Amino acid sequence: MNLEGYISCVLKIFECGLILSLQIISPAFFPAVCGSVPLLSRIVGGQDAPAGRWPWQASLHWNRFHACGGSLINREWVLSAAHCFFSSSTSEWTVYLGRQSQEDDNPNELFRSVDVIITHPDYDFNAAENDNDMALLKLSAPVIFTDYIRPVCLAADSSVFHTGTDSWVTGWGDVREDVPLPSPQTLQEVEVPVVGNRQCRCLYRNTAAVTDNMICAGLLEGGRDSCQRDSGGPMVSRQGSVWVQAGVVSFGYGCAQPEFPGVYTRVSRYQTWISSLITSDPPGFIQFQSSGVDPDRSYTCSTSAPPRSSSVSQQHGCGEAPGGGGVWPWMVSLQWNGLHMCTASLLSADFIMTTASCLSDFSQNASGWRVSLGYQSNRNSSDPFLLSVAVINITLSNLNHGLNIAVLQLEEPVEFSDLVQPVCLDLDNRRSFPPGLTCLFTGYKNNNSIMDCGRNLSSSESICTGSLSPKQVTQTSPSVQL
């Protein structure tokens, strides 16, 4: 047998009294490895995954912290989501394979640095939709397959996933919206059914575009879903004894919200693109088949739109950047008599927040202040902002009491869009910000980590940040947690 050649064969697999057709369109030696789980014995609504259950799961670390998921597809390539990568720079990324916990010892893991990051050429970070949200990472060196490290098979371009097809999603993301996976941060797994694209488009018709390059999965009653920091991870379905990756975690309306299933990049639409880049030791592509008639073919939208939570904006919840990586829609330029003085954050449609010390050095008469929102870096104009609104009221905290907050009321409410969105606040003090936690200062190149404030400052009122490399930071730049 010529191991370099390609074959197309049909296997008859007997399981639970059913005969399933499994077509393999890949190098003859590879399908015996991809998609197999030799050890078969948070994700919202999920559970701890046993070690070795998902041997293709990758943890992508940016500056030593888990940022996104991924899947191993051969000895030196990992599949993930394009929105995870602000640039093609690889210096700060590390890929962990065979990892079970983000905190405990992982005796079966190995890690590799990243040589190349390739995002899909048709993915647009600044577009409202997340179409073509796919990326490939080439590892610095090939890995050796073990019981805990194996590649997943990929859905071939002719694959069919009917409504209701069982699928599993895995990752180390939040267990609820804004609730991180608790210690020791064990890999989570959750089972969700496929939701047909017709129905998914109806559910998202007032929220986001669902294209043919996407596949949806989730319970209509909510309660199970992928969430923040699950991005890029695999959604897989089992056919016979082989696991096939159908999707890549991409986006959703919140996490596990009723009538809003998770939206994933449809892997089968990208066989040609993946194969054009990986010509040596190509991944195993499997033609996944669903039997019977897909009920989604006859699905029609209801006359009423899906309900929206009163706690979120028309299009997105707080803290979301629907324009993609690198876009920070809560950023505000605070200007006095036409000159930029400070940076602020949008809290709601008619309030912004900055530091009291910023305004203490200038006039506190609201008539001289305006705010600019909706920064567009590619706008061909002397004014790159989408909106400009006057300030009608300024409320300052007492600097003598160690508080440094200012809240400004706008003359009129702003309309939320992909470029104008509010940021989330930790008003009930539910979240912790331990030393070493990675944060981002918007508009600056380097990331920051939470540091010990020392004895002179109250930790309940201040958070100190620092960088491993020296830099200058504007005092009112908002920091956000990754």
N, C-alpha and C positions, 0 to 999 in steps of 0.2 A: 504494500500500500504506500502510495506517495503521500507523506505527511505534509508536504507543502501544497498539495492540491486541495480543491474544494469539492464537497459532496452535497447532495440534497437527498435526504432519506426520510422515511416516515417510520416511527417507532410505535408499536402497539403497547400501551401501558395499561395493565389491569390493576385497578384500584377501586375498592368498594363496589365491585360489580359493574364498573363503568369502563368503557374503552375510549381512551382519549388519543387523538392524533397529535403528534408532536413533530413538527418539521424543523430540522436543523439545517441552517444555511450558514455554515462556518467551516473553518479548517477542521479536518477529520479528527485531529487529536485534542481539540479544545473543549468540545461540549461535554466530555467526560468529567471535566473539572468545573466549568462555570455553572453557577446556580446550585451546586450541591452543598449540603450541610451535613458533614460527617458526624457531628455531635448532637444531632437532633434527638433526643431521648424521647424627660417626661413629656414629651408627648402628653397631650391633654387626654385624661381618661384612660391612660395606659397602665402598664405594669413593668416591673423590672424584667429585663430580658436575660435569660441564662447565658453564661459565657459560651461563646462559640455558636450561638443560635443564628447570628447574622454575620458571618465571617468576612463579608465584603464592606461592612460599615466602616467608614473613615471619619475621623475627627480632625477638622481643619483648624489649626491654631494660628491666630494672628498675634504676634508679640506675646507668645506664651499663654494665651487665653483662648478657650474654645469659642469659635465664632460661627462656624457653619459645619454642616455634615457633607458627606460625599460617599461615593461607592467605588470600590476597586473593580475595574473592568478587564484588566490583564496585569501582567507583572510590573508594569511601570506607568500606568495611566489611571487617573481617578476622574470620575464624572461628578460634576457639581452644578451649582446655579450661577449664572453670570452676575446677578445682583450682589453676590458676596464679595466681589472684587472691584474696588474703586479704581484700580489701575492694573497694569500687567507686571508691576514690580513684584518679584518673588522673594525678596530678601527677608521679609518678616513673617513668611508663612512656613509652617511645618505640618506634615501629614502624619497622623498616628493611625496605625492599623492593629487589629487584634486587641483594641482597648475596650475594657468593660466599665471602668469607673474613671471619672475625672479627678478623683482625689486619692483613692486607695491604690495600692501596688497593682500593677498589671503585668504578671509574669509572662504572658503570652504575646505582648505587644512588641512592635518595632516602630521606628519612625524614620521618615525621610524628609529632607528639605525638598523644595520645589524648583525645578529647572525652568519650566515654562508654564505660563498661564495663558490659555487661549479662550477668550469669550466669543460667543457666536457673532459673526460679523453683522448680523441684522438685529442684534439686541441694542436697544437705545436706552441708556440710563436716564435720559431726560423725558422719555415718552410717558404718557399717562398709563398705557397698557404695559404689561410685562411679557410681551410676546418674545419668543426665542430666548427664553431665560435659561441658557445652558452654557457651561464652561467645561473645559478639559484641562487637567493639570498633569504635566509630565514629571514624574518623580526623579530625584537625583540619581537613583540607582534602582535596578530591578529588585523585587522582593521574592523571597522563597515561600511557596505556598505551604501552609500547615493546616491543621484542623481548625485553627482560629483565624487564619488569613487565607481567603479564597476569593476569586472574582465572581461577580454576579453575571448571569446571562442578560442580554438586552433584547427588548422586543423588536422584532424585525418590522420593516415598513408595511407589511401586509397584515399585521396583527390586529385582532378584534377583541375589544374588552366591552362586553355588554353591561348594561345597567345591572347592578347587584353583584358583579364579580367581586369575590373576596380579595382584599388586598391588605398588606401590612405596611405600616410606616414606622420608622425607627429613628431615634435621635436623643440628644441630651438637652433639648430645648425646654422652655418654660412649661410647667404643668398646668398653669392657668395664665390668663392674660396678666402680665407684669408680676407673676409669681415664679421665681426661678426654681429649677429642679433642686430639691433639698439634698444635703450631704448624705451619702458620699457621692452623689451625682452618678448613679448607675444608669447605663443605657436603658432607654425605655422602648417599649413596643406597643403598638395599638392596631387593632383590626378594624378596618373601615371598608364599606362597600363602594364600588364605583357608582358614580352618578352620571348619567348620560349627558352629553354636551348640550342637547336641546334643553333639557331641564335645567342644567347648570346656567345656561345663558339667561333663561327666564328668571332664575333666582338672583342673578347678578346684574340684571338689565339696567338698574339705576345706580349701579355701584362701580362695575369694572367690566371690561371687554373680555369675553371668554372666546378664544379663537380655536381653530382646528388644530393648532399646535399645542393645545392644552388638554388635560384630562382631569376630571374632578372626582373626589372621593370623600365620603363622610356620611354621618347620620343626619337625616333631616331634622330630628329632634335635638341635635347638638350633643355635646358631651364628650365627643372623641374627635381629635384633630391633631395636626402638627401645629407648632407655635414658633415664637421667636427663637432663633438659634438652632432650629431644625432645618433651616433653609439649606438647599443643596443635597439633602439626604435622600435616600431611595424610598420609593413606593414600589413594592414587589407583589406579584401574584404567583401562586403555585400551579403548575401544570404537570400532573404526574409527580415525579420525584424531583423536578427541576423548578427553581425559582427564577422568575423572569422579571426584570425591572421595567415597569410600565411608565413610571413618572419620576420626576425630580421635584422636591418640595420647592414651591415658588411663592405663592401668596395666598391671601384669604382675607375675609372681612372679620377682623378680630381673630379669636381662637375658639373653635368648637361652638360657635354661635348657631342657634337654630336656623334652619333653612339657608345656611351659608357653608356649604362643604368646602374643604380645602381645594385649592387649584394647583395643579402640578404641570410641569413641562412634559409633554407627551413624547417619550423616548423614541417611539417607532417612526416619528416624523423626521428623525435626524440620523438615520442609518447611513445615508450617503455622505453627510458632512463628517460624521465620526470616522467612517471608513477612509475618507480622503486624507485624514490627518494621521491615522494609525495604520500604517501599511505593513509594519513588521509585528508579528504576533498579534493579529487583529482580534478584537473581542468576539465572543460567541453570540451571534444573533439568532433568536428563536422566534418562530412564527407562532404566536399565541392565538389560540382559537377559542371562541365562545359558541356554544351550541344553541340552537333554537332561534327564535325571533327576538330582537332587541326591542323591549317596550318603549325605549326612548324614541324610536322612529315615529311613533304616533303621538308623542307628547306635544301639547300646546300650552302656551302660557295662560295663566289665569288672568282675569281682568284687573285684579287688585295687585298692587306691588307688594313685595315681601315687607313685613314690619321692620321698622328701624328702631334701635334703642335710642331713648331720649338723651342718653349720656354721650352720644357720639355726634360728629358733624354729619353733614349731608352725604359726604362721600367717604370719609375716613375717620377713624378714631384718633384721639390725641397721640402725639409721638410717632405717627407714621409718616414716611416720606414716599408718597406714591410715585414721585418722579424718578425713583431709583437711587442707587448709591451716589453719594456726593451732593445730593440735594437736601437742603435743610429748610423746609418751608415755614418754620416758626421764627427764623432769623429776621430781626427788625433793625433797620438803621434809624437811630434816634438823632434828629437833626435840629439844630438851633439856628434860626435865621439862614437856612439853606446850607449849613455846614454840618458834616457828620461829626458828632461828638462822642457817642457811645453806641454800643450794641445792646439790643434788648431781645426779649423772647415774647412771642405772642401767646397769651394765656387763654383767650377766648375771642369771640368776634369783636369785642370792644374794649379789651384791656390788654396791656403789655406790662412786662416786669423788667427792671434793670436794678442797678445798685443806687442807693441813696447818695453815696459819695460822688457818683457821676454828676448828679444834678446839683450837689452842694457847691460845686465850683462855678456854676453858671446861674443864669436867671431861673427862678422857680415860678415865674409867671407863665402860665400855660400858653398864652397867646404867641409866644415866640417859638414854640416847639411843634414839629411835625414828625411823622414817622413814615418810612418807606418800606414796603413789603413786596414779596414776590420777586426776589432777585433772579435775573435771567442772564447767565454768563455769555450767552451767544446772541443777545439782543443787539441789533445794530442801531444803537442810539447813545446819545451822551448820558441818558438816564437809563440804567439797566433794570430799574425796578418797575414792577407792574402797577403798584398802587402807591398813592401818597395821601395820608389822612392827617388832619390837624388833631392836636391834643387839647382837651377841654378841662382836664383836672389832673393834678399831681398830688399823690399822697406819699410822704416820706416816713421811714422809720426813724427812731431816735438814735443817731450815731453814738451819742454819749453812753447809751446802754448796750453798746456792742452789736447792735443790729444794723444791717446794711442792705435794706430792701426799699425799692421805690415801685409803686404801682401807678400807671398812667391810664386815664380813660380817654378813649378816642371819640372824636366828634360824631362819628357814625359807625355802625357795625360794618366790618369787612366781610366780603363774600368768600367763603372757603373754596379753594381749588387745589390742583396738584402743586401749585407754587405757594399757596397760602394755607397753612394748617397750624393748629395750636400744639404746643408741647405739653407733655404730661408732667404733673407735679406730685411729689411724695408728701401730700398734705397730711395724711394720717400716720406718717412715720412708720409705715409697715416694712419698708425696704431697708436693708443694711448696706453700708458702703465700706467694706473692710479694706484695710491696707492691701495694695496690690491689685485692686479691681481696675480693669482698663476702662478709661473714659475717653471721649473725643471732644476736643475744643474745635468747634466749627470754624472753618476758614484757615486752619493751620495744618501743616504737614504732619507733624509728629503726634502720636497718641500720648496719653498721660496715664499715670497710675495714681490711685489714692495713696497718700502718704500719711504718716503719723503727724498730727498737727503740733505735737509738743505740749508742754505744760502751760504755756501762756494763753492758749485759746481753748474755749469750751467746745468739745467735740459735738455737743448737741446743737451748736449754732454755726459751726464752720466745718468745711471739708477742705483739706489741703491736697493739692495735686502737684506732681513733679514729673519730669521727663528724664530719661537716661542721657539725653543730649541737651545742651543748653539752648534756650530760645527765649524770646520775649513774647509775652502774651498780653493782649489788651485786657484790662481789669474787668470789663463787663462781658467778656465773651462767655456765652453759656456753655456748660459742659454737659454731655449726655452720656449715659451708660450704654456700653455696647450690648 
